[in-house]
């Protein structure tokens, strides 16, 4: 068994979606200054780094993070690798050998290279609206991608998010899949249980259960 941490480290100079704050760690107390303990305060946006989107992110009055199903966040998952330079379409899905019974799908793309640059890139690969529709028709319950949004930059309207979230699909964004090959894994996704939040940072693992 091998465990892959596919969440990105939270760093002050990490890329964040345009206009959103990055993580900031301030120390209230420090052992090195003679305090009895080291105590820090962490502040960050709810869509910083690896994170989940809850339905309330784009649907007014819908469920927030604490209502997400644990049964969806943990379970078998498939990593599909996309080698193209365009947004992923419904036709592209047909060429990815996605198992018929797949319910949790993670997309590995060239986006992984963008994590090496602290600047936010707007030309990341995302899902096209018809791919989002096709995933809901297939019964996908969780979909993830390896950069900061499942939808193209400045999309108007937000068809991909709305289509997925309205169907109860959990969106997982900001993954680092560079060390992972395409195939089947056990997914463990643990977002912060922030009551009322429309999204939350998450620690995410993929477990390769293939006998060695």
NORBELRA-V65846 format. One record per backbone hydrogen bond with DSSP energy under -0.5 kcal/mol. CO is the residue of the C=O (numbers start at 0). NH is the residue of the N-H. If there is no record, write none. Layout:
CO;NH
CO;NH
//
This chain:
1;207
3;5
3;205
5;175
8;10
10;13
16;19
20;44
23;25
23;42
25;27
25;40
28;38
29;32
29;34
30;33
36;38
38;27
38;28
40;25
42;23
44;47
49;201
50;172
51;199
52;170
53;56
54;57
54;58
57;59
58;61
62;55
63;66
64;67
68;71
68;72
69;73
72;188
74;186
76;184
77;79
77;105
78;182
79;107
80;82
87;127
88;92
89;93
90;93
91;94
92;95
92;97
98;101
102;140
102;141
103;77
104;143
105;79
105;107
106;108
106;145
107;81
108;111
109;112
110;113
111;114
112;115
113;116
121;152
125;87
126;151
127;130
127;131
128;132
129;133
130;134
131;135
132;136
133;137
134;138
134;139
135;138
140;169
141;104
142;171
143;106
144;174
146;173
149;126
151;154
156;158
157;161
158;162
159;163
160;164
161;165
162;166
163;166
163;168
164;167
169;142
170;52
170;172
171;144
172;50
173;7
174;176
176;179
182;78
184;76
184;186
185;206
186;74
187;189
187;204
188;190
189;202
191;193
192;194
193;196
196;64
197;53
199;51
200;191
201;203
202;189
203;5
203;6
204;187
205;3
205;207
206;185
206;208
207;1
//
